[in-house]
Amino acid sequence: MENIQQQIVSLDGGLILNKDPFTQPPGSALQLQNFEPSIRGGYRRITGTNKYILKEFNDTNLGTSGKTGSDGILLSAILGNDIVAARGAVLGKATSTFLTDDHTDSVATFTVNSTSGFASSGTLHIGSEQISYSGKSATTFTGVSRAQGGTSAAEHLNKAIISTGWTKIDEARTSANEYTFTRYNFSGTDMMAIADGQNYAASYDGTTYTLLNGSIGSGSGTAPTSIESIFAFRNHMFFAKSSSEELVFSAPFAENDFTPANGAGSIRVNDKIVGLMVFRERLIVFCKNSIYVLSGNSIADFVIEPITRDIGCLDKFSIQEIGGDLIYLAPDGLRTIAGTEKIDDIELGTVSKPIQERIDDIGFDNLTSVVVREKSQYRLFYPETAGTEKHQLGILGTIKQSNEGQIGFQWADIVGVKPSSADSEYIGQIEVVLHGAYDGFVYQQENGNTFAGTNMEAIYRSSDLIMGDAGIRKSMQRVIANYRSEGTVNARLLLRYDYDSSDTPQPEAYTISEGAATAIYGHRRSTYGTAAYGEGGNPLVRQSVEGSGFAIAIKVNEDAGSYPFVLNGFQLEFTAGGRH
């Protein structure tokens, strides 16, 4: 009997593109597309996207005319239960809540978390179904008529999102550039401040839209206009535009008062301001070539100091808070600002070196980012507006502990999602991750198994494994896969020999699909290869394979719109030949 050798590959490390085959960690990936390094271990095929609101953000649905713009850009942010969006020079909102129980396709009363902000009667959207209702209580919609607007009645599960269509907030502006939103609370009411790069900034409380044009207060203060960045700090509203190289701040607790005698003022930084973010009780001022930190409580003791004059931020839409830190896009990659109790101890560190070739290809015309807090995940999108699906690019990074005990980002590619903007916030107890798109719709990420009905292409490819000796040919006998399924799996397993060399025979894919036998994990049924495992059994799949080479890589493809699944690792069984 031949002496069968084994190598176990535990999947960890994420996408790594800056190592040679001899130093590449075995569990890392050379391709990791639409898989995510999971905080629970392994690589998980990502969840899909679906339309969050079935109505397009357009002239007809907002009751306005000629104000949505021709670029189709939709930007969204969350305020309480409201989704606030801007397209062209028009602002609109849609109100959301969520089910608190499962609902069949025939019920005439919907029980929800809250009906606050909804009209006493109207139209609702849930999943792919439109319904109308004639009444409401604090937690129910009553007199429900199902399957409206040409849609079909469907079963809806607990926590499913319900939303209204679009209503107009304001159309007084005739132009707009890039929108920024920030949430704040100066007086006990949750508010949103909005800047569009062309006009006065504005405040919005869910009902009233107010231009921040200096209408409160007296004296020589002048409200800034054409604001590009806005953020609340120490009960002041801070405004910035790159052309002036200065911060303007309002009087305390008065975002519309710019009177110096009342505590308003300005601070010069001598660099073009890119974006603002509050971090650990300080306002971080990201500039083109430098980064500053503002501390203090009021005009009496505000102090601004440089964190660094050697590096800046390329795009404000890359800035996010995640894992007790700030991440942003710098000229040399994605960096974090790690702060301690002392300002002097703030350090800058690059976290994207493993995928630097991806960073080098980023375009800045359509860049946006979002965090998924429940996954400790940062997502950065840079799609091509006119490109095909394969040009809708992004990266995701999960903060997780590696098998060696190190905590840091592990990376992967996202391909096929085309956001123009993104935001995430909690509505009730549910973290909602949204993005606006160029087609005028708002989409929910982390929802469904496809990208809004289009099957995603998920690819995992391991590093090229030499299994001890690059000079010895290995004849593969069997692959044992360890995986976790969340439903039916329909994928393909391939072996790639000798760095995908055309001189080495490459075997056909082995089907991973329903039909041969069943493997049951939890309550869902799935099939993998030819092995059957009962509930609570061993989550291992044994697949006989063929082929030989000096280096072997494992590849898994899935593009059938099946349920997510997690690849934990593989055991490779082989016999060793002679040295060449």
VENRA-V959831 format. One record per backbone hydrogen bond with DSSP energy under -0.5 kcal/mol. CO is the residue of the C=O (numbers start at 1). NH is the residue of the N-H. E is the energy in kcal/mol with one decimal. If there is no record, write none. Layout:
((CO;NH;E) (CO;NH;E))
This chain:
((2;4;-1.1) (5;574;-2.3) (7;572;-3.2) (8;10;-0.6) (9;11;-0.6) (9;570;-2.4) (11;42;-0.8) (14;29;-2.4) (20;23;-1.5) (20;24;-1.5) (25;28;-1.6) (26;463;-0.6) (27;12;-1.1) (28;463;-0.9) (29;16;-2.4) (31;461;-2.5) (32;34;-0.5) (32;413;-3.0) (33;459;-2.1) (34;46;-2.1) (36;44;-2.8) (38;41;-1.8) (42;38;-2.5) (43;567;-3.1) (44;36;-2.9) (48;446;-0.8) (48;447;-2.4) (49;452;-2.7) (50;444;-3.4) (56;58;-1.3) (58;62;-1.3) (59;63;-0.8) (59;64;-1.9) (60;63;-0.8) (67;89;-1.3) (67;90;-0.5) (72;440;-0.7) (75;86;-1.9) (77;84;-3.0) (79;82;-2.6) (81;96;-3.1) (82;79;-2.7) (82;84;-0.7) (83;94;-1.6) (84;77;-2.1) (85;92;-2.7) (86;75;-2.2) (87;90;-1.9) (90;87;-2.2) (91;169;-2.6) (91;170;-1.0) (92;85;-3.0) (93;167;-2.2) (94;83;-3.5) (95;164;-2.1) (97;162;-2.8) (98;113;-2.3) (99;159;-1.7) (103;156;-2.9) (104;107;-0.6) (108;144;-2.2) (109;111;-0.5) (110;112;-0.5) (110;141;-2.2) (111;100;-1.8) (115;118;-2.2) (122;133;-2.3) (124;131;-2.4) (125;163;-2.3) (126;129;-2.4) (129;126;-2.7) (130;148;-3.2) (131;124;-3.1) (132;145;-2.7) (133;122;-2.0) (135;142;-2.6) (138;115;-1.9) (139;112;-2.8) (140;137;-2.2) (141;110;-2.2) (142;134;-1.7) (142;135;-1.5) (144;146;-0.5) (145;132;-1.9) (148;130;-0.6) (148;151;-1.7) (156;103;-3.4) (157;160;-1.9) (160;99;-2.5) (161;127;-0.6) (162;97;-2.4) (163;125;-2.8) (167;93;-2.4) (170;91;-1.9) (180;195;-2.4) (182;193;-3.0) (184;191;-3.1) (191;184;-1.9) (192;204;-2.1) (193;182;-1.8) (194;202;-2.2) (195;180;-2.4) (196;177;-2.8) (199;226;-0.6) (199;227;-1.1) (201;212;-3.3) (202;194;-2.9) (203;210;-2.6) (204;192;-2.1) (208;205;-1.3) (208;210;-0.5) (210;203;-2.8) (211;213;-1.5) (216;258;-0.5) (227;197;-2.2) (229;240;-2.1) (231;238;-3.0) (233;236;-2.0) (235;253;-3.4) (236;233;-2.8) (236;238;-0.5) (237;250;-2.1) (238;231;-1.9) (239;248;-2.4) (240;228;-2.3) (240;229;-2.0) (241;244;-1.3) (241;245;-1.0) (241;246;-0.6) (245;269;-2.2) (245;270;-1.1) (246;241;-0.6) (247;267;-2.7) (248;239;-3.2) (249;265;-2.1) (251;254;-1.7) (254;251;-0.7) (254;257;-1.8) (256;216;-1.7) (256;258;-0.5) (257;251;-2.7) (258;260;-0.5) (259;262;-1.5) (259;264;-1.7) (260;263;-1.9) (262;252;-0.6) (265;249;-2.9) (267;247;-3.4) (272;288;-2.2) (275;286;-2.4) (277;284;-3.2) (279;282;-0.8) (282;279;-3.2) (282;284;-0.7) (283;285;-0.5) (283;294;-2.9) (284;277;-1.6) (284;286;-0.7) (285;287;-0.5) (285;292;-2.5) (286;274;-3.3) (286;275;-1.8) (287;313;-2.7) (290;287;-2.4) (291;307;-3.1) (291;308;-1.7) (292;285;-2.9) (293;295;-0.5) (293;305;-2.3) (294;283;-2.5) (295;303;-2.4) (298;301;-1.4) (298;302;-1.4) (303;295;-2.7) (305;293;-2.9) (308;291;-2.6) (315;318;-1.5) (316;319;-1.3) (320;322;-0.5) (320;327;-2.7) (322;325;-0.8) (325;322;-2.5) (326;337;-1.9) (327;320;-2.1) (328;330;-0.7) (328;335;-2.9) (329;314;-3.0) (329;315;-0.6) (330;333;-1.8) (333;330;-3.0) (334;351;-2.9) (334;352;-0.8) (335;328;-2.3) (336;338;-0.7) (336;349;-1.6) (337;326;-1.0) (337;339;-0.7) (338;347;-2.1) (342;340;-0.6) (342;345;-1.4) (343;346;-2.0) (347;338;-2.2) (349;336;-2.2) (352;355;-1.5) (353;356;-1.5) (354;17;-3.1) (355;358;-1.6) (355;359;-1.6) (356;360;-2.4) (358;361;-1.2) (359;362;-1.5) (364;367;-0.7) (366;383;-0.6) (368;381;-3.2) (370;379;-2.9) (371;373;-0.6) (372;375;-1.3) (372;377;-2.0) (373;376;-1.3) (376;399;-3.0) (377;372;-2.7) (378;397;-2.8) (379;370;-2.1) (380;395;-2.6) (381;368;-2.0) (383;385;-0.6) (384;387;-1.2) (388;391;-2.0) (389;392;-1.8) (391;384;-1.2) (391;393;-1.3) (392;416;-2.7) (392;417;-0.8) (393;382;-2.6) (394;414;-3.0) (395;380;-2.8) (396;412;-1.8) (397;378;-2.7) (398;400;-0.7) (398;410;-1.8) (400;402;-0.5) (400;408;-2.0) (402;405;-2.0) (406;402;-3.5) (406;408;-0.5) (408;400;-2.3) (410;398;-2.6) (411;15;-3.2) (412;396;-2.4) (413;34;-2.9) (414;394;-1.5) (418;438;-0.7) (421;436;-1.4) (423;434;-3.1) (425;432;-3.2) (426;428;-0.6) (427;430;-1.7) (429;431;-0.5) (430;427;-2.8) (430;432;-0.6) (431;433;-0.5) (432;425;-1.9) (432;434;-0.6) (433;445;-2.8) (434;423;-2.2) (435;443;-3.0) (436;420;-3.3) (436;421;-1.2) (437;440;-1.4) (440;57;-3.2) (441;437;-1.7) (442;52;-2.7) (442;53;-1.2) (443;435;-2.3) (443;445;-0.6) (444;50;-1.6) (445;433;-0.5) (448;48;-3.4) (450;49;-2.6) (450;452;-1.3) (451;454;-1.6) (453;455;-0.6) (454;451;-2.9) (456;458;-0.7) (458;558;-2.1) (459;33;-2.6) (460;556;-2.8) (461;30;-2.2) (461;31;-1.5) (463;465;-0.8) (464;466;-0.5) (465;552;-2.3) (466;469;-1.3) (469;472;-1.3) (471;580;-2.6) (473;577;-3.3) (474;476;-0.7) (474;549;-1.9) (475;575;-2.2) (477;545;-1.7) (478;573;-2.7) (479;481;-0.6) (479;543;-2.7) (480;571;-2.5) (481;483;-0.5) (481;541;-2.4) (482;568;-2.5) (482;569;-1.5) (484;566;-3.4) (488;563;-1.4) (490;560;-0.5) (491;512;-3.3) (492;557;-2.0) (493;510;-3.5) (494;555;-2.6) (496;553;-2.5) (497;501;-1.1) (498;501;-0.8) (501;504;-1.0) (505;507;-0.6) (510;493;-3.0) (511;513;-0.6) (512;491;-4.0) (513;516;-0.7) (518;533;-1.2) (519;521;-0.5) (519;526;-2.0) (521;524;-1.5) (524;521;-1.6) (526;519;-4.5) (528;531;-1.4) (531;528;-0.5) (533;520;-2.1) (534;537;-2.5) (538;540;-1.8) (539;483;-1.3) (541;481;-2.8) (541;543;-0.6) (543;479;-2.7) (547;476;-2.1) (549;474;-2.8) (551;498;-2.8) (552;465;-2.8) (553;496;-2.7) (554;462;-3.0) (555;494;-3.1) (556;460;-2.6) (557;492;-2.6) (558;458;-3.2) (564;486;-1.9) (565;45;-2.8) (566;484;-2.4) (566;568;-0.7) (567;43;-2.3) (568;11;-2.3) (569;482;-2.8) (570;9;-3.6) (571;480;-2.7) (572;7;-1.9) (573;477;-3.0) (573;478;-1.6) (574;5;-3.7) (575;475;-3.0) (578;473;-1.2))
